């Protein structure tokens, strides 16, 4: 009865310190890595690598520091919904922005700073 | 008093419309997550401005990011990450009723906030002195006259400049996509005859980058200030022993807010400082 009661009234999930320590270590290494890779010119890959590392870091923060790994699913659904809306927002804005032809006559560049 | 049900009395923190502490905690947390979702959408507007402008004018971002100090930005990232770590540990301390540890960790978190804003101040001040500002305030030449008028001013470090020899190669590969509409008569030039774009020279409208930079980091900085005020508030309350295993909701929710501020910076840092 006592254990059942404890379980019922237990508030939140307690994260062990070594896990928190591991997460912060990983975050530090990833921060160093994201600075380090800018030394290499990988063309258009650079931005995707930088954003990929940022997404991994963000996932670590959200899952462990923000307890989402152990949380009620509804909290994760709220977060992911907002992120989907952000993607929609940025995606449509970029699609619209790309819909304007920079060159009126194909192959001919527009005059810049005459 | 210690039991939330099974007896008539219930803990002081438990509102009468909740069954138990756990349910009250879950409800508060959901409310906080909904608020954080609106915060993410608030910042999304600025990320859209960034994405659209950078996709149309990559040359401005490549030119302007040389004026940002990657070392300071990187240190600030680590300071903020560390303060997030102490905050997460603080939530644990509150859950376990470790009052002294909680006070120490919240103080460290607050210190991290001060450290972040201090470094941010150094960066902002350098931009201010060198006229690297938004809109019509963008006037990078204004500091260059080393005349008598400057003597009273404190020592101003040399403005960081885009490398004259290294940059142009890369700049040439990143032509602007959208022509400036207001310069010169409308017309086109045959391929190869046009002026190579950005001959180590400054592209037009660099001030837009600094407008975006100051809006994004500024709004983030305001959030850091708000987070620090909240941490200060729960720090004062935790000194009085307000939080324990049964009730630590404010610590947890302020922690969530602080982590969100960290999360935003995790994306701002590579997008603003690490442009390639």
Interface residues (C-beta under 8 A of the other chain):
Chain A: X5 X8 X9 X10 X11 X12 X14 X15 X17 X20 X21 X23 X24 X27 X28 X31 X34 X35 X38 X41 X42 X46 X47 X50 X51 X53 X54 X57 X58 X61 X62 X64 X65 X66 X67 X71 X72 X74 X75 X78 X79 X81 X82 X83 X85 X86 X89 X90 X93 X94 X97 X98 X100 X102 X103 X104 X105 X107 X108 X109 X110 X111 X112 X113 X114
Chain B: X4 X5 X6 X20 X21 X22 X25 X26 X29 X30 X33 X34 X36 X37 X38 X40 X41 X44 X45 X47 X48 X51 X52 X55 X56 X70 X74 X77 X78 X81 X82 X84 X85 X87 X88 X89 X91 X92 X95 X96 X170 X175 X176 X177 X178 X179 X180 X183 X184 X185 X186 X187 X188 X189 X190 X191 X194 X195 X197 X204 X245 X246 X247 X248 X252 X255 X256 X259 X260 X262 X263 X266 X267 X269 X270 X271 X274 X276
